[in-house]
C-alpha cells in the first residue's frame, strides 16, 4: 500500500497485521481520487474527515494532493497505531488530528463542517447512510460537502438530504459519491 499521487507519491504506508483493518486497495483508491478530482478540481484548501480511517490511506492521499487538513476517526487500537506511524513517517502531524474513538460516538462539532468526508465502514453493516445523516445534523459535514462511501459491491449508500453524484464498482468494492443539498 502506498500514496498514489502528490507530494508523497510512492511513499509506502504501514498497515496492522490481521484482518480487522481492510485498507482500500491502491487501484480502488486511485479510481476514487480520480472521481473526486473531477468534481473538486483541486484539493487545495479542502478540509477532510476520514471516518473508519484504518491506516489513514484516504485522508493521507488527500493531504498529499494538497488538502489543508485531515481529521481521522478510528477506534481499533492497532489501526490507530499504524495511522499514527504513517502520519509520523510523512511528517504530517501539523496537518492532522487523530480521534481514537468510534464514529458513532462523535458529538456535536463547533467550528464548521468538513468539505470532503471519506467513509469506509465495515462492509455489510449498512452504517453509511444513517451515520451521514447524523453527522450532518451534528455539524461535521459542511452544507456544500462531497461525501465518499465505500461499501461492498452489492450494497447501496444513500442518505436523506444528499444526492448521489456517482457510483462505480471496483472489484469487491462500490464507491458512491454523495453531495449535500
MIDOSE-1310 file (N, C-alpha, C; in nm, 2 decimals, decimal comma, always signed):
residues 181
xxxx	+0,09/-0,12/+0,00/+0,00/+0,00/+0,00/+0,09/+0,12/+0,00; +0,05/+0,22/-0,08/+0,14/+0,34/-0,10/+0,05/+0,46/-0,13; +0,11/+0,58/-0,12/+0,05/+0,70/-0,16/+0,06/+0,71/-0,32; -0,05/+0,74/-0,38/-0,06/+0,73/-0,53/-0,01/+0,85/-0,60
xxxx	-0,04/+0,97/-0,55/-0,01/+1,10/-0,62/+0,02/+1,21/-0,52; +0,08/+1,32/-0,57/+0,10/+1,43/-0,49/+0,24/+1,43/-0,43; +0,26/+1,51/-0,33/+0,40/+1,54/-0,27/+0,46/+1,41/-0,21; +0,37/+1,32/-0,17/+0,42/+1,19/-0,10/+0,41/+1,07/-0,20
xxxx	+0,39/+1,10/-0,33/+0,37/+0,99/-0,43/+0,48/+0,88/-0,41; +0,42/+0,76/-0,41/+0,51/+0,64/-0,40/+0,55/+0,60/-0,26; +0,53/+0,68/-0,16/+0,57/+0,65/-0,02/+0,48/+0,54/+0,04; +0,54/+0,44/+0,09/+0,47/+0,33/+0,15/+0,39/+0,36/+0,28
xxxx	+0,28/+0,29/+0,30/+0,21/+0,31/+0,43/+0,20/+0,18/+0,50; +0,21/+0,19/+0,64/+0,21/+0,08/+0,72/+0,06/+0,04/+0,74; +0,04/-0,09/+0,76/-0,09/-0,15/+0,79/-0,08/-0,25/+0,91; -0,18/-0,25/+1,00/-0,17/-0,35/+1,11/-0,18/-0,49/+1,05
xxxx	-0,12/-0,59/+1,13/-0,14/-0,73/+1,09/-0,28/-0,77/+1,12; -0,32/-0,88/+1,05/-0,45/-0,94/+1,08/-0,56/-0,89/+0,98; -0,68/-0,92/+1,00/-0,79/-0,90/+0,91/-0,89/-0,79/+0,96; -0,86/-0,73/+1,08/-0,95/-0,64/+1,14/-0,96/-0,51/+1,06
xxxx	-0,85/-0,47/+0,99/-0,85/-0,35/+0,91/-0,84/-0,39/+0,77; -0,93/-0,33/+0,68/-0,93/-0,36/+0,54/-0,90/-0,23/+0,46; -0,77/-0,21/+0,44/-0,73/-0,09/+0,37/-0,79/-0,09/+0,22; -0,82/+0,03/+0,18/-0,87/+0,04/+0,04/-0,76/+0,01/-0,05
xxxx	-0,78/-0,08/-0,15/-0,68/-0,12/-0,24/-0,63/+0,00/-0,32; -0,50/+0,00/-0,36/-0,44/+0,11/-0,44/-0,53/+0,14/-0,56; -0,57/+0,04/-0,64/-0,64/+0,07/-0,76/-0,78/+0,13/-0,73; -0,85/+0,09/-0,63/-0,97/+0,15/-0,59/-0,95/+0,29/-0,54
xxxx	-0,85/+0,31/-0,46/-0,82/+0,45/-0,41/-0,79/+0,54/-0,53; -0,71/+0,49/-0,63/-0,68/+0,57/-0,75/-0,81/+0,61/-0,82; -0,90/+0,51/-0,84/-1,03/+0,54/-0,90/-1,11/+0,64/-0,82; -1,11/+0,63/-0,69/-1,18/+0,72/-0,60/-1,13/+0,86/-0,62
xxxx	-1,00/+0,88/-0,62/-0,94/+1,01/-0,62/-0,95/+1,07/-0,76; -0,96/+0,99/-0,86/-0,99/+1,04/-1,00/-1,14/+1,10/-1,00; -1,23/+1,03/-0,94/-1,37/+1,07/-0,93/-1,38/+1,20/-0,85; -1,31/+1,21/-0,74/-1,31/+1,33/-0,66/-1,24/+1,45/-0,73
xxxx	-1,13/+1,43/-0,79/-1,06/+1,54/-0,86/-1,15/+1,59/-0,97; -1,22/+1,51/-1,04/-1,31/+1,56/-1,15/-1,42/+1,65/-1,10; -1,46/+1,63/-0,97/-1,56/+1,71/-0,91/-1,51/+1,83/-0,83; -1,39/+1,81/-0,76/-1,34/+1,92/-0,68/-1,25/+2,01/-0,76
xxxx	-1,19/+1,96/-0,87/-1,09/+2,04/-0,95/-0,95/+2,03/-0,88; -0,95/+2,07/-0,76/-0,82/+2,08/-0,68/-0,85/+2,04/-0,54; -0,76/+1,98/-0,47/-0,77/+1,95/-0,33/-0,72/+2,07/-0,24; -0,67/+2,17/-0,30/-0,61/+2,28/-0,23/-0,71/+2,34/-0,13
xxxx	-0,68/+2,36/-0,01/-0,76/+2,42/+0,09/-0,88/+2,33/+0,15; -0,89/+2,21/+0,10/-1,00/+2,12/+0,14/-0,97/+2,07/+0,28; -1,08/+2,07/+0,36/-1,07/+2,01/+0,49/-1,14/+1,87/+0,48; -1,06/+1,77/+0,53/-1,10/+1,63/+0,51/-1,13/+1,56/+0,64
xxxx	-1,24/+1,48/+0,64/-1,28/+1,40/+0,75/-1,27/+1,25/+0,70; -1,18/+1,17/+0,76/-1,16/+1,04/+0,72/-1,22/+0,95/+0,83; -1,34/+0,89/+0,81/-1,41/+0,81/+0,91/-1,38/+0,66/+0,88; -1,37/+0,58/+0,99/-1,33/+0,44/+0,99/-1,20/+0,44/+0,91
xxxx	-1,11/+0,53/+0,96/-0,98/+0,57/+0,89/-0,89/+0,45/+0,87; -0,88/+0,36/+0,96/-0,79/+0,25/+0,94/-0,65/+0,30/+0,94; -0,57/+0,28/+0,84/-0,43/+0,32/+0,82/-0,42/+0,47/+0,79; -0,53/+0,53/+0,75/-0,53/+0,67/+0,71/-0,50/+0,69/+0,56
xxxx	-0,50/+0,59/+0,49/-0,46/+0,60/+0,34/-0,55/+0,70/+0,27; -0,68/+0,71/+0,29/-0,76/+0,80/+0,22/-0,73/+0,95/+0,25; -0,73/+0,98/+0,38/-0,70/+1,11/+0,42/-0,56/+1,16/+0,39; -0,46/+1,07/+0,40/-0,32/+1,10/+0,37/-0,31/+1,12/+0,22
xxxx	-0,38/+1,05/+0,14/-0,38/+1,07/+0,00/-0,43/+1,21/-0,04; -0,54/+1,25/+0,03/-0,59/+1,38/+0,01/-0,49/+1,49/+0,05; -0,42/+1,47/+0,16/-0,32/+1,57/+0,21/-0,21/+1,57/+0,11; -0,16/+1,46/+0,05/-0,06/+1,45/-0,04/-0,09/+1,53/-0,17
xxxx	-0,22/+1,54/-0,20/-0,27/+1,61/-0,32/-0,30/+1,76/-0,29; -0,28/+1,80/-0,17/-0,29/+1,95/-0,14/-0,40/+1,99/-0,04; -0,47/+1,89/+0,02/-0,58/+1,92/+0,12/-0,51/+2,00/+0,23; -0,59/+2,09/+0,30/-0,53/+2,17/+0,40/-0,52/+2,10/+0,54
xxxx	-0,61/+2,01/+0,56/-0,61/+1,95/+0,70/-0,70/+1,82/+0,69; -0,66/+1,72/+0,77/-0,74/+1,60/+0,78/-0,76/+1,55/+0,92; -0,88/+1,51/+0,95/-0,91/+1,46/+1,08/-0,95/+1,31/+1,06; -0,89/+1,22/+1,14/-0,90/+1,08/+1,12/-0,98/+1,03/+1,25
xxxx	-1,08/+0,95/+1,22/-1,16/+0,88/+1,33/-1,15/+0,73/+1,31; -1,09/+0,67/+1,42/-1,07/+0,52/+1,41/-1,07/+0,47/+1,55; -1,14/+0,36/+1,58/-1,14/+0,31/+1,72/-1,04/+0,19/+1,74; -1,01/+0,11/+1,64/-0,92/+0,00/+1,65/-0,78/+0,04/+1,69
xxxx	-0,73/-0,01/+1,80/-0,60/+0,03/+1,86/-0,49/+0,00/+1,76; -0,48/-0,11/+1,70/-0,38/-0,15/+1,61/-0,38/-0,05/+1,49; -0,50/-0,02/+1,44/-0,51/+0,07/+1,32/-0,47/+0,21/+1,36; -0,51/+0,25/+1,48/-0,46/+0,39/+1,53/-0,31/+0,39/+1,53
xxxx	-0,25/+0,29/+1,58/-0,10/+0,28/+1,59/-0,04/+0,29/+1,45; -0,10/+0,22/+1,35/-0,05/+0,23/+1,22/-0,07/+0,36/+1,16; -0,19/+0,42/+1,18/-0,22/+0,56/+1,14/-0,12/+0,66/+1,19; -0,10/+0,65/+1,32/+0,00/+0,75/+1,38/+0,14/+0,73/+1,32
xxxx	+0,18/+0,60/+1,30/+0,31/+0,58/+1,24/+0,32/+0,64/+1,10; +0,21/+0,62/+1,02/+0,21/+0,68/+0,89/+0,22/+0,83/+0,89; +0,14/+0,89/+0,98/+0,15/+1,04/+0,99/+0,29/+1,08/+1,03; +0,35/+1,01/+1,12/+0,49/+1,05/+1,16/+0,59/+1,03/+1,04
xxxx	+0,58/+0,92/+0,97/+0,66/+0,89/+0,86/+0,66/+1,00/+0,75; +0,54/+1,05/+0,73/+0,52/+1,15/+0,63/+0,54/+1,30/+0,69; +0,57/+1,30/+0,82/+0,59/+1,43/+0,89/+0,47/+1,52/+0,87; +0,35/+1,47/+0,89/+0,22/+1,54/+0,86/+0,14/+1,57/+0,99
xxxx	+0,21/+1,57/+1,10/+0,14/+1,59/+1,23/+0,07/+1,73/+1,23; +0,13/+1,83/+1,18/+0,08/+1,96/+1,18/-0,05/+1,98/+1,10; -0,07/+1,88/+1,01/-0,19/+1,89/+0,92/-0,30/+1,79/+0,96; -0,28/+1,72/+1,07/-0,37/+1,61/+1,11/-0,42/+1,62/+1,25
xxxx	-0,54/+1,56/+1,27/-0,59/+1,53/+1,41/-0,64/+1,38/+1,40; -0,60/+1,31/+1,51/-0,64/+1,17/+1,52/-0,73/+1,16/+1,64; -0,85/+1,11/+1,61/-0,95/+1,09/+1,72/-0,97/+0,94/+1,74; -0,91/+0,88/+1,84/-0,92/+0,73/+1,86/-1,05/+0,70/+1,93
xxxx	-1,15/+0,70/+1,85/-1,29/+0,67/+1,90/-1,37/+0,61/+1,79; -1,49/+0,56/+1,83/-1,58/+0,51/+1,73/-1,65/+0,63/+1,66; -1,68/+0,62/+1,53/-1,75/+0,72/+1,46/-1,89/+0,75/+1,52; -1,95/+0,65/+1,57/-2,09/+0,67/+1,63/-2,09/+0,75/+1,76
xxxx	-1,97/+0,76/+1,82/-1,96/+0,84/+1,94/-1,93/+0,98/+1,93; -1,91/+1,03/+1,80/-1,88/+1,17/+1,78/-2,00/+1,26/+1,82; -1,97/+1,36/+1,90/-2,08/+1,45/+1,94/-2,08/+1,57/+1,85; -2,16/+1,68/+1,89/-2,17/+1,80/+1,81/-2,04/+1,86/+1,78
xxxx	-2,02/+1,92/+1,66/-1,90/+1,99/+1,62/-1,92/+2,14/+1,61; -1,83/+2,21/+1,67/-1,83/+2,36/+1,65/-1,72/+2,39/+1,56; -1,73/+2,50/+1,49/-1,63/+2,55/+1,40/-1,64/+2,51/+1,25; -1,76/+2,46/+1,22/-1,78/+2,43/+1,07/-1,75/+2,29/+1,04
xxxx	-1,82/+2,25/+0,93/-1,81/+2,11/+0,89/-1,69/+2,09/+0,79; -1,67/+1,97/+0,75/-1,57/+1,93/+0,66/-1,62/+1,94/+0,51; -1,52/+1,97/+0,42/-1,56/+1,98/+0,28/-1,56/+1,85/+0,21; -1,48/+1,75/+0,25/-1,47/+1,62/+0,20/-1,48/+1,52/+0,31
xxxx	-1,58/+1,43/+0,30/-1,59/+1,33/+0,40/-1,57/+1,19/+0,34; -1,47/+1,11/+0,39/-1,44/+0,98/+0,33/-1,48/+0,88/+0,44; -1,58/+0,80/+0,40/-1,64/+0,70/+0,49/-1,62/+0,56/+0,43; -1,55/+0,47/+0,51/-1,52/+0,34/+0,47/-1,56/+0,24/+0,59
xxxx	-1,69/+0,23/+0,61/-1,74/+0,14/+0,72/-1,72/+0,00/+0,69; -1,72/-0,09/+0,79/-1,72/-0,23/+0,75/-1,83/-0,27/+0,65; -1,79/-0,35/+0,56/-1,89/-0,40/+0,46/-2,00/-0,48/+0,52; -2,12/-0,46/+0,47/-2,23/-0,54/+0,51/-2,30/-0,48/+0,63
xxxx	-2,26/-0,37/+0,68/-2,32/-0,32/+0,81/-2,44/-0,22/+0,77; -2,44/-0,16/+0,65/-2,53/-0,06/+0,62/-2,52/+0,07/+0,70; -2,40/+0,09/+0,76/-2,38/+0,20/+0,85/-2,37/+0,34/+0,78; -2,34/+0,34/+0,66/-2,31/+0,47/+0,59/-2,42/+0,57/+0,59
xxxx	-2,54/+0,54/+0,55/-2,65/+0,64/+0,53/-2,69/+0,71/+0,67; -2,71/+0,62/+0,77/-2,76/+0,68/+0,90/-2,65/+0,76/+0,96; -2,52/+0,72/+0,95/-2,41/+0,80/+1,00/-2,40/+0,93/+0,93; -2,41/+0,93/+0,80/-2,40/+1,06/+0,73/-2,51/+1,16/+0,77
xxxx	-2,63/+1,11/+0,78/-2,74/+1,20/+0,83/-2,71/+1,25/+0,97; -2,67/+1,16/+1,06/-2,64/+1,21/+1,20/-2,52/+1,31/+1,20; -2,42/+1,28/+1,13/-2,30/+1,37/+1,13/-2,33/+1,51/+1,07; -2,42/+1,51/+0,97/-2,47/+1,63/+0,91/-2,54/+1,71/+1,01
xxxx	-2,63/+1,65/+1,08/-2,71/+1,72/+1,19/-2,62/+1,77/+1,30; -2,51/+1,70/+1,33/-2,42/+1,74/+1,44/-2,31/+1,84/+1,39; -2,31/+1,88/+1,26/-2,22/+1,99/+1,22/-2,09/+1,94/+1,16; -2,07/+1,81/+1,14/-1,94/+1,76/+1,09/-1,93/+1,77/+0,94
xxxx	-2,04/+1,78/+0,87/-2,04/+1,78/+0,72/-2,09/+1,92/+0,68; -2,01/+1,99/+0,60/-2,04/+2,12/+0,55/-2,16/+2,11/+0,46; -2,24/+2,22/+0,44/-2,35/+2,22/+0,35/-2,32/+2,19/+0,20; -2,20/+2,22/+0,16/-2,15/+2,20/+0,03/-2,07/+2,07/+0,01
xxxx	-2,06/+1,99/+0,11/-1,96/+1,88/+0,12/-1,99/+1,77/+0,01; -1,88/+1,71/-0,02/-1,88/+1,59/-0,10/-1,85/+1,47/-0,01; -1,93/+1,37/-0,01/-1,91/+1,25/+0,07/-1,89/+1,13/-0,01; -1,78/+1,06/+0,02/-1,75/+0,93/-0,05/-1,78/+0,82/+0,05
xxxx	-1,85/+0,72/+0,00/-1,88/+0,60/+0,09/-1,83/+0,48/+0,01; -1,75/+0,40/+0,07/-1,71/+0,27/+0,02/-1,78/+0,16/+0,08; -1,85/+0,08/+0,00/-1,93/-0,04/+0,05/-1,89/-0,16/-0,03; -1,95/-0,27/+0,01/-1,94/-0,39/-0,07/-2,02/-0,37/-0,20
xxxx	-1,98/-0,44/-0,30/-2,04/-0,41/-0,44/-2,19/-0,42/-0,45; -2,25/-0,50/-0,36/-2,40/-0,52/-0,37/-2,47/-0,43/-0,28; -2,40/-0,35/-0,20/-2,47/-0,26/-0,10/-2,50/-0,12/-0,17; -2,60/-0,06/-0,11/-2,64/+0,08/-0,16/-2,61/+0,18/-0,05
xxxx	-2,56/+0,29/-0,09/-2,53/+0,40/+0,01/-2,61/+0,52/-0,03; -2,70/+0,56/+0,06/-2,78/+0,68/+0,04/-2,81/+0,74/+0,18; -2,84/+0,87/+0,17/-2,87/+0,95/+0,29/-2,97/+1,06/+0,26; -3,06/+1,08/+0,35/-3,16/+1,18/+0,33/-3,09/+1,32/+0,33
xxxx	-3,12/+1,40/+0,23/-3,06/+1,53/+0,22/-2,93/+1,53/+0,13; -2,90/+1,42/+0,08/-2,78/+1,40/-0,01/-2,82/+1,34/-0,14; -2,76/+1,39/-0,25/-2,79/+1,34/-0,38/-2,67/+1,25/-0,43; -2,70/+1,14/-0,49/-2,59/+1,05/-0,54/-2,54/+1,12/-0,67
xxxx	-2,41/+1,15/-0,67/-2,34/+1,20/-0,79/-2,28/+1,10/-0,88; -2,23/+0,99/-0,82/-2,17/+0,88/-0,90/-2,16/+0,76/-0,82; -2,16/+0,64/-0,89/-2,14/+0,51/-0,83/-2,05/+0,44/-0,92; -1,95/+0,37/-0,87/-1,86/+0,29/-0,95/-1,82/+0,16/-0,87
xxxx	-1,82/+0,05/-0,94/-1,78/-0,08/-0,88/-1,64/-0,11/-0,92; -1,56/-0,14/-0,82/-1,42/-0,18/-0,84/-1,39/-0,31/-0,76; -1,38/-0,42/-0,83/-1,36/-0,54/-0,76/-1,48/-0,57/-0,66; -1,44/-0,59/-0,53/-1,54/-0,62/-0,43/-1,60/-0,49/-0,37
xxxx	-1,55/-0,38/-0,41/-1,60/-0,25/-0,35/-1,68/-0,17/-0,45; -1,77/-0,09/-0,39/-1,85/+0,00/-0,46/-1,82/+0,14/-0,40; -1,79/+0,24/-0,49/-1,77/+0,37/-0,44/-1,89/+0,46/-0,48; -1,94/+0,53/-0,38/-2,06/+0,62/-0,40/-2,02/+0,75/-0,36
xxxx	-2,04/+0,85/-0,45/-2,02/+0,99/-0,41/-2,15/+1,06/-0,39; -2,17/+1,12/-0,28/-2,29/+1,19/-0,24/-2,26/+1,34/-0,22; -2,35/+1,43/-0,26/-2,33/+1,57/-0,25/-2,44/+1,62/-0,15; -2,40/+1,70/-0,05/-2,50/+1,76/+0,04/-2,59/+1,85/-0,04
x	-2,72/+1,86/+0,00/-2,81/+1,95/-0,07/-2,93/+1,88/-0,10
